[in-house]
Amino acid sequence: MITTAAPHDRPALALAELEAYDPTAPPPRGRERRFYCPICGDDSDRRKWWRCLCVNLDTGAFFCQRPACGARGVLREKWTPLPPREKHRAALRRATALPPLAEEPDAEKLANLRRRMKQEKPIPLAGTPGAEYLAERGIPPELAHAAGVRFAPRWFGRPAVLFPLRNEAGELLAVNGRHTDGQAHTTDTPKTHTLGPSGQAVFAWPGALDANPAVLVEGPMCVLSLALVGVPAVAPVGTTAPRWLLRRWAFRRVFVAFDSDPETHTGDTAAAKL
């Protein structure tokens, strides 16, 4: 007899019961076998249904593919009850679990970045104006090189130091170029150009994402400056952190060190909001 537990529990099924309920079920394909679902099936006419219950014969895990049903659990013969304390912890994890993030980067922006990087052909910093620029700011070029910083002679038509911005998986999503030609900062000659979906990426010193306490700053130069004194930091190149970073650092001690901006207080306001 196939039984179901209380509504808030998972259904209790056994392989022998499934075989008795669906005696014509096809043989296993690899480690998976499919049956008519006894939870949502209609005994009067099973031809209306497809074999929507998938069973992993190795682990005993099963689930129904019909959205209206969605039954899932583990076969009784494969089930190992948890100790009371572990059962309580598992219930807490399920209750507080966050839905997965579905943040796909902008495909067009990503394609533009890849085209630009092929054209620019960034080179190592050593012996370039980029190395001189960093040295003048007190940053050893070899330290910047270790963080993936490179040089491009004509980034948006001007020489620039390039800072890679990556997502949580380490994939390159954007590049922030800081120009080194010393031109005055105007609308026509900005000091930086960023290309790619930068809102979902950060510039991070190696290991900074897992540091505890964590440190968040505004720009890449702050990351390199802190690296000089042994403090790993992360910069979103702005004052808005990607959602995945907020999740990753949840319940961790975090120091937010944005620019002071004494006139506008933009950094202080953003830090408080974050």
C-alpha positions in Angstrom: 0.0 0.0 0.0 1.4 3.4 -1.0 1.1 5.9 1.8 1.5 9.7 2.1 2.6 11.5 5.2 1.0 14.6 6.6 0.6 17.5 4.2 3.8 19.2 5.5 5.9 16.1 5.2 7.2 14.3 2.1 5.4 11.3 0.7 6.6 7.8 1.8 7.2 5.5 -1.2 9.1 2.2 -1.7 10.4 0.7 -4.9 8.3 -2.4 -4.5 5.2 -0.4 -4.1 6.0 1.6 -7.3 6.6 -1.6 -9.2 3.2 -3.0 -8.0 1.5 0.3 -8.9 3.0 0.4 -12.4 3.9 -3.2 -13.3 4.6 -2.2 -17.0 7.2 0.5 -16.1 10.2 0.3 -18.5 13.5 -1.0 -17.2 16.1 1.4 -15.8 18.0 3.8 -18.1 21.3 4.1 -16.4 20.6 4.8 -12.8 17.2 6.3 -13.4 13.8 4.7 -13.6 10.4 6.2 -14.4 6.9 5.3 -13.1 3.4 6.7 -13.1 3.2 8.9 -10.1 0.9 7.4 -7.5 0.5 10.8 -5.8 -1.1 12.6 -8.7 -2.1 9.7 -11.0 -5.6 8.7 -11.8 -6.2 4.9 -11.5 -9.3 5.1 -13.6 -7.3 5.9 -16.8 -3.5 6.1 -16.5 -3.2 6.6 -20.2 -3.9 10.3 -19.5 -0.7 10.6 -17.6 3.0 10.1 -18.6 5.6 8.4 -16.4 6.4 11.6 -14.6 7.9 10.2 -11.4 11.7 9.9 -11.7 13.6 7.7 -9.3 17.4 7.6 -8.8 18.1 4.0 -8.0 21.5 4.8 -6.4 20.3 7.4 -3.9 16.6 6.6 -3.8 15.7 10.2 -4.5 12.5 10.7 -6.4 10.5 13.6 -7.8 7.4 14.2 -9.9 7.9 16.4 -12.9 4.3 17.6 -13.0 4.2 21.2 -11.6 0.8 20.6 -10.1 2.2 17.7 -8.0 5.9 18.2 -7.4 6.1 15.3 -5.0 9.7 14.5 -3.9 11.5 12.5 -1.3 13.6 9.4 -0.8 12.6 5.8 -1.1 12.0 4.2 2.3 14.7 1.6 1.8 17.3 4.3 1.1 16.1 6.6 3.9 18.3 7.1 6.9 16.6 9.1 9.7 18.6 12.1 11.0 19.3 12.5 14.7 16.9 15.0 16.3 19.4 17.8 16.4 20.4 17.3 12.7 16.8 17.1 11.8 16.1 20.4 13.5 19.1 22.0 11.7 17.9 20.7 8.3 14.5 22.1 8.9 16.0 25.5 9.7 18.1 25.4 6.5 15.0 24.7 4.4 13.1 27.4 6.2 15.7 30.1 5.7 17.0 29.0 2.2 17.1 31.8 -0.3 15.9 31.3 -3.9 18.7 31.0 -6.5 19.8 34.2 -8.2 19.0 34.4 -11.8 21.4 37.1 -12.9 22.3 36.6 -16.5 24.8 39.3 -17.7 23.8 41.5 -20.5 24.8 39.6 -23.6 25.3 42.7 -25.8 27.5 44.4 -23.2 29.5 41.2 -22.8 30.0 40.8 -26.6 31.1 44.5 -26.8 33.7 43.8 -24.1 35.1 40.7 -25.8 35.4 42.6 -29.1 37.2 45.5 -27.5 39.6 43.2 -25.6 40.5 41.5 -28.9 41.2 44.8 -30.5 43.2 46.2 -27.5 45.3 43.2 -26.8 46.2 44.2 -23.2 49.9 43.7 -22.2 51.7 43.3 -18.9 52.5 46.4 -17.0 56.3 46.2 -16.8 57.9 49.0 -18.8 54.7 50.7 -19.8 53.3 54.1 -18.9 50.8 52.2 -16.8 53.6 51.0 -14.6 54.9 54.5 -14.2 51.4 55.8 -13.3 51.0 53.1 -10.6 54.5 53.8 -9.2 53.6 57.5 -8.9 50.6 56.5 -6.9 52.8 54.3 -4.6 51.7 51.0 -6.1 54.4 48.5 -7.2 53.5 47.3 -10.7 54.3 43.7 -9.8 51.7 43.9 -7.0 49.1 45.2 -9.5 50.1 42.5 -12.0 49.3 39.8 -9.3 45.7 41.1 -9.2 45.3 40.8 -13.0 45.9 44.5 -13.8 47.2 45.1 -17.4 47.9 48.0 -19.7 46.2 49.1 -23.0 47.8 51.8 -25.2 44.5 52.9 -26.7 41.6 52.2 -24.3 38.8 54.3 -25.8 41.6 56.0 -27.8 43.8 56.8 -24.7 46.4 54.8 -22.7 44.9 53.2 -19.6 45.6 50.8 -16.8 42.9 48.0 -17.0 41.3 46.5 -13.9 39.4 43.2 -14.5 35.9 43.0 -12.9 34.8 39.4 -12.3 31.6 37.7 -11.0 31.4 35.2 -8.1 32.6 32.4 -10.3 35.7 34.4 -11.4 34.5 35.0 -14.9 35.5 38.3 -16.6 32.4 40.4 -17.0 33.7 43.9 -17.3 36.9 46.0 -17.4 37.5 49.4 -15.7 40.2 51.4 -17.5 41.9 54.3 -15.7 43.6 56.6 -18.1 47.2 57.5 -17.6 47.7 60.4 -20.0 47.1 63.1 -17.3 44.4 64.9 -19.3 42.0 67.1 -17.3 38.9 65.3 -16.1 36.1 66.6 -18.3 33.0 65.2 -20.0 35.0 64.6 -23.2 38.1 63.2 -21.4 36.9 61.3 -18.3 39.5 59.7 -16.1 38.0 56.2 -16.5 36.0 54.1 -19.0 34.3 51.0 -17.9 33.0 48.4 -20.4 30.8 45.4 -19.8 28.0 44.5 -17.3 29.9 45.9 -14.4 27.0 45.9 -12.0 27.3 42.2 -11.5 31.1 42.1 -11.0 33.9 43.4 -8.7 37.6 44.0 -8.7 39.0 41.8 -5.9 42.4 41.1 -4.4 43.0 37.3 -4.5 41.3 35.7 -1.5 39.3 38.9 -0.6 35.9 37.3 -1.2 36.6 34.8 1.6 38.3 37.1 4.0 36.8 37.5 7.5 36.4 40.3 8.3 35.6 41.4 4.7 36.5 44.8 3.4 34.6 46.7 0.7 35.9 49.9 -1.0 34.9 51.9 -4.0 37.7 51.7 -6.5 40.5 49.4 -7.6 43.2 51.8 -6.5 41.9 51.4 -2.9 42.1 47.7 -3.3 45.8 47.8 -4.3 46.6 50.4 -1.6 45.2 48.1 1.1 47.0 45.1 -0.4 50.2 46.9 0.3 49.5 46.6 4.0 48.2 43.0 3.9 44.5 43.8 3.8 42.5 42.0 1.1 39.6 44.1 -0.2 36.9 44.2 -2.9 35.8 47.1 -5.0 32.5 47.2 -7.1 33.8 50.4 -8.8 31.1 52.4 -7.3 28.9 52.3 -4.2 26.5 49.6 -5.2 27.4 46.0 -4.5 26.1 43.1 -6.6 23.4 40.9 -5.0 25.6 37.8 -5.0 28.2 39.6 -2.9 25.6 40.7 -0.3 24.5 37.0 0.0 28.0 35.7 0.1 28.9 38.1 3.0 25.7 37.7 4.9 26.2 37.2 8.6 29.9 38.1 8.3 31.7 41.1 9.7 32.2 43.6 6.9 34.1 46.9 6.9 32.6 49.4 4.3 35.2 52.1 3.4 33.7 54.3 0.7 35.1 57.7 -0.2 34.3 60.4 2.3 33.0 63.0 -0.2 32.9 65.9 2.3 30.7 68.1 0.0 28.1 65.6 -1.2 28.5 62.8 1.4 27.7 60.3 -1.3 30.0 57.7 0.0 28.8 58.0 3.6 25.1 57.8 2.5 25.8 54.8 0.3 27.7 53.0 3.0 24.9 53.4 5.5 22.4 52.1 2.9 24.5 49.2 2.1 
